[in-house]
Amino acid sequence: MSNKKLIIVIGGGAAGFFSAINAAINFPDAKIIILEKSNKILSKVKISGGGRCNITHHCFENNELIKNYPRGEKELRQVFSQFSVQDTIDWFLKRGVKLKTEPDGRMFPESNSSETVVNCFLSEAQKYHIDINLNEEVLEILSIANNNTELDSVLLKVKTTKQTYIAHAIICSIGGHHQIKNYQFLKQCGHTIDDLIPSLFTLNLPQSNIKELMGLSIKAGTVKVNGTKHQYTGPVLITHWGLSGPAVLKLSAFAAHDFYKLNYEAGISVNWTGTLNEEQLKEELSLQLGSKALIVNTPLFEIPKRLWEYLILRADINALKPWTELGKKQLNKLAQVLTNDVYEMRGKTTFKEEFVTAGGINLKEVNFKTMESKLIPHLFFCGEVLNIDGITGGFNFQNAWSTAWIAAKNVL
């Protein structure tokens, strides 16, 4: 082998490619090899955002940006101060990938195709002569003393299913996994793997017939996990499993540990009006009492008509009753249903194919100025292998780009 310093990147996903490319830019004399244990690369990049690749989020204030991460908020403050959302936009633009912003803040390539991002990465990898080895799984990492005084005093031995490498540095970017076996070689190095818990999932309501309204949504509902402090307001979507949409996904991420402890069985309360409380709602409903219109024909609070009909029946109100005949007891019941509609959650469903895991490398074991392991010199981490996860909307990719960029800057 040549005298070039060898950088091994473990994992051929978003963070792996981004770190490899930037390491090649920073250290042109180094040899860089990406090791991917499967036969696929950039899988999450390809499917993200429905195949459009949600690269980042239109949020340029780091104080606001970090609020979208249930785990890792404190550490990411330091990370984003080194490589920000604007830096991400500029990096891609410099390579011919212009981004556009959707009304909800998500940012995509103007091409509307994840292939643009994949091709950008593959083109850069080829440009910098980065080797991509598929079907090669890392089994073990060992620190070894180096007797050559001209080089660093420690080298890393990387044993894979195919061969053994002697590397000057390793960037570990294996992504998030739900099985501990994927982290075994890191545990053997002495690293702590925080509990691997699903994040970003929809709520299954198997006992409720609300599922018959699948496809209906409201712009602003508040969803709460009863018995916890967790609640979020935002769009809510009814699915053939139960409830989804931004408010539910955000709730699933921030309440991930509570859901896990509850074995995904909990009471879920929905305020279909958004943020009105029961007393405020009674006042609003009272304004309708002079109307001769049928209650069923006058949906309020931007609730879709079919959902309004369903909620009226939940309040035990006759569908043919006009507002003028609504008694106080029934008004109170309707107010209660609209502001505190309770369902029994029994299980979860992964949100599309965008599997995100809470858990991974314990954050206290990493230096976030450099992304280097505090336990093993010359071993660096980036992306979802760390116990950092964001809500849906481009935040997980932003974590990947920023941590990968820092690792690539400090790897040698």
N, C-alpha and C positions, 0 to 999 in steps of 0.2 A: 504493500500500500504506500501511497505517496506521503510526503511530509506535511501535507495539508492537515490543518486541524479538522476534526470530524465532529459535526453537530448532528445528533440523532433527534428527530421529531417523532414522537409516538402518537399516532392518530391522524388519519387523513380527512379530518372534518374541517369546519370553518376556521377554528382557532389554529389547527395544525398547519394548514396552508398559509394562513396569514402570518404566523410566526416564522415559518420556513422562508417565505418570500422576503420578509423584512430582515431576517438574519442574513440572507444572501446579499441583500443591498448593503447592510452594515458591515459585513465581513466578507468581502469579495474573494478573499484567499481561502476561505473555509470550504470544506466539502459538506453538503447537507443531504441527508437521506430521510425521507418520510417512510415510516413503517406503519402499515395499515393491516390489522389482523383479518379483515374481511376482504371480499373481492370488489368492494365498492368504495368510492371516495365521494366526499362532499354530499352525502345523502340528505342531510337536513337542509342544506342550502338549496337543493333541488326541489324539495317539497314545501319549504317554508312559504307562508303567505299564499297558499293555493297554487304553488308553482311559479309565483312571481318574485319570491325572495324579499322578505321584509328586512332590508339591510339595517335600518336604525329607526330612531324616532325623532321627530322635529321638536327637540327639547334642548335648548342651548344653555340653560342655567343648571349647573351641576347640582345645586341645592334641591332643585325640583326633580332632576333626573334620578338621583339616588333614592327618591321616595318610591320608585317603581320596583324596588328589589326587596322582597321579604327577608332575604338573607344576604349579608354582605354590604349593607348600606354604608357602614362606617368605613370599611376598607376601600370601597369604590370611590369615595370622595377623593382619596389620594390617587387612585388609578385614573379617574377622568380628568384630573388636573394635569396629567401628563399626556393623555390622548383622548380628545373630546369628540363629541358628535360632529363638530365642524371639521375636525381632523379626519374623521371617517369620510365625510362628504368629499373633502379635498383629495384624499388618497385615491378614492375610486374615480373621481373626475379626471385626475392626472393620467389615469389609465383608460380613459375613454368611456367610463361608465357614469353617465349623468343621472342624478337621482331626482325624483319628483315627490311631492308631499300630498298625501290624501287628506281629506277634511278632518279625519280623526287623529292626524299627526303621524301616521305610519309613513315611512319613506321606502320607495321602491325604485328599481331601475326604470328609466323612462321607457325602456323596451317592453316593460311588463313581463319579462321572462327571466327566470332564475338561470337559464342557460347563459345569459350575458355575464353573470357573476362567475359561473363555473368556468366559462371560456377564458375570462380574464385571469383567473387563478392558474389555469392550466398553461396559458400563454406565458405568464410570468415565471412559472416553475420551469418551463422549457428554456426561457430566456436566460435564467440563472443556473441552468444545468443541475436542477434539483432532482435527485433520484426518487421515484415513487415505487416502493416495494409492496405489492398486495399479498394477501394471504400469509402475512408474516407477523406472528403474535409474539410480544415480549413476555418472557417467562420470569426473568430475574435481572435486577440491577445490583451491581456490587462496586463499592469504591475500592480502588487499588492504588498503592503507592507508585509513584513514577520516579524512576532513578535518573531520568534525563533532566539535569538542572536547568536546561534552557527552556523547558516547558513547565507548565503548572505542576505543582507537587502532587496533585491528585488526578487520576483518570477514572473513568467509569466503564466497567465491563457490562455490556448489554447482551444477555443471552436470549435468543429468540428460538422459534420452532425450526428455523433453518440454519442459523449460524450464530457466531459470537463476534461482537464488535468491541473495539476499544475506542471509546469516545471521549472527547474533551469536554463535552457538555450535552445535556439532554433537555429537551423541552417536552414535557408530558401534557398532551392535549387529547386525552381519550374520551372526552365528553362525559355526559351524565348517564349513569346506568342504574337499574333497579336491583341488580344482583351483585352481592359483595365479591363474588369470584372475579369480577372484572378488575377489581382493585387489589388483588392478592399480591402482586409483585410490589405494590407500593406499601402495603401493610408489612411485608417482609423487610422493607427499608426502615421500618419503625414509625411510619406515618399513621396518624389516627384517621379513620374513615368515619365521619359523622353519619348517623342513621340515614339510610337511603329511603326517602319517602316521596311518593308521587306529589307533584305540584301541577297546576293547570289541568283541572278535570271538570266534567259536568256532573250535576247531581241527579242521581237516579231516584225517581218517585214511583216505584212499581205498583203501589196500592192506589194511586190517584188516577182518575180518568181525565185529568187536565192534559194528559199526553195526546188525547184526541184532537187537541187544538194545535198540534205541532205545526211549526212554521210561523205562528203568530208571535209578535214581539211588541214590547213597549219601550219608549225612548228613555224613560227614567223610572226605575223601580228600585226599592231598597230591599236587599236580601240579607237575612241575618241567620247566624247559627245560634239557636236558642241555648242558653246556659253558658255562652261565651261572650266576649266583648266584640267579636268580629261581625261587622256589617258593612256593606258597600252599596253605593247608589250608582246606577248607570243603566244602560240598555240591558233588558232581560229577554231571552228568547226561549220559547217553549219548544221542546224537541220530542221525538218519539220515545226518549228515555225519561225526560223530566225537564230540568231547567239548565240553560246555558246562557251565553251572551257575556259581554265584558264584565258586568257586575258580578256574575257567578264565578267567572274565571279568576278575577282578582280576589274574590273571597276564598276560592280554593287554594290559591297560592299563599295568602297571608295566614289562613287558618289551617295550613297543611298539617301541622303537628297536632292540633286539636282534633281534626278529622281522623288522623291516624289513631290517636288515643281512644277515640269513640268508635273505632272499627268501622268508620263510614256509615254509622247509624246515628241520626240526629234529627231533632225537630228543626225545620227550616221555616222561618217566617218571611212572608213577602208583603211589602207595602206597595201596592199597585199604583199609588198616587205619587210615589217618590218620597217626599219628606214631610207631608202633612201628618199631624198626629190625629188621634181619634176625635178630640174636642174640636180642632180646626175643621175636620171633615164634616162633623155634625152641622156646624154653621154653614158650610158650603152646601150641604144637601138640603138644609132648611130653606134655602133660597129657591129651591125647585118646587116646594110644596104647593104653590099656587097654580102649578101647571096641570092642564088636563091631559097632557101627552102621556103615553104609556112609558113607564120607567124603562122598559126593555128597549124602546126606540130612541132613548136619549142618553147614549153613553157619554160619560164625563171623563175629565183628566186625560184625554187623548188615549183612552183605553179602546182597543179594537172592539167592534160591535159583538163579535162572537165570544170574545173573552168577557165582555160586559154581561152578556146573557148568562154565561157560565157562573159569574160571580153573584149575579142576582139570585140564581137558583141556590148557590151556596148560602145565601142569606135567608133562604126559605121564603122568598118573595114570589108571589104569583106573577108569571110573565105578562099577564093581561091587565095588571093593576096600574092605574094612572097615579101620578105623583100626589094628586089631591087626596087619595085614599090611603096614603102611607102613614101608618100610626107611629107613635114615638118609639115603641118597642122595636118595630121593624127598621126604623131609621137608624136606631142604635146598632142593630145587628148588621145592617149594611155598612155602616161606618167601621165597625169592627173587622168585617171581612175585607174591606178595601185597604185597611191600614195594617192588619195583622192576620194575614191568611196563612194558616199553619199546615205544613205538609210533612210527611215522614220520609226522610231520606234513608234509602237502603242500598248503599253501594254507590259506585262512581263509574264514569266512563272516560277514557282518555280523550282529550280534546283533539279531534282530527288525528293526524299522525305526529303532531308536534309534542312528543313526549318530553317532559321536563322533570328532572329529579331535584328535590331538595336533598341536601346531604353531599358527601364527598370529602375531599381533603380538608381537615380542620384548619380554619383560617389563621389560628395562632401559630401555626407551624410554617407560615410563609411570610417572607419579607415583601411587602407590597410596593416598596420603592423599586425593587428589581424583579419581583416574582420568583425569587430563588428560594428553594427549600432552606429552612433554618437547621434542618437535620443532616441533609446530604449536600455538600458543596457541589456546585455545577449542575444541580438538578433544578429545573424551572417548571412552573405550572402556568397554564392559561385555560380560559374557557370554563365549561361546566364540570370539569373534573374537580374543581374547587366547590366548597359548600356555598355557592352563590347562585341564585336564580332570580330571574325577573318575571314580571307578568307578560302576557302576550302584547305584541305591538312593536317588536324590533329590539327590545331591551336585552334579551339574551345574546343576540348577535353583537350588540354594542359592547357588552362585557367581554365577549370573545375577542373582538378587534383590539380593544384597549389593553387587556391583559397580555395578549399575544404580542402586541407592538412593544410593550415594556420588556417582556421576556427576550424578544429578539434584539433589543437594544443592549441588553446586559449579559447576553449569553456567553460572550468571550471577554 
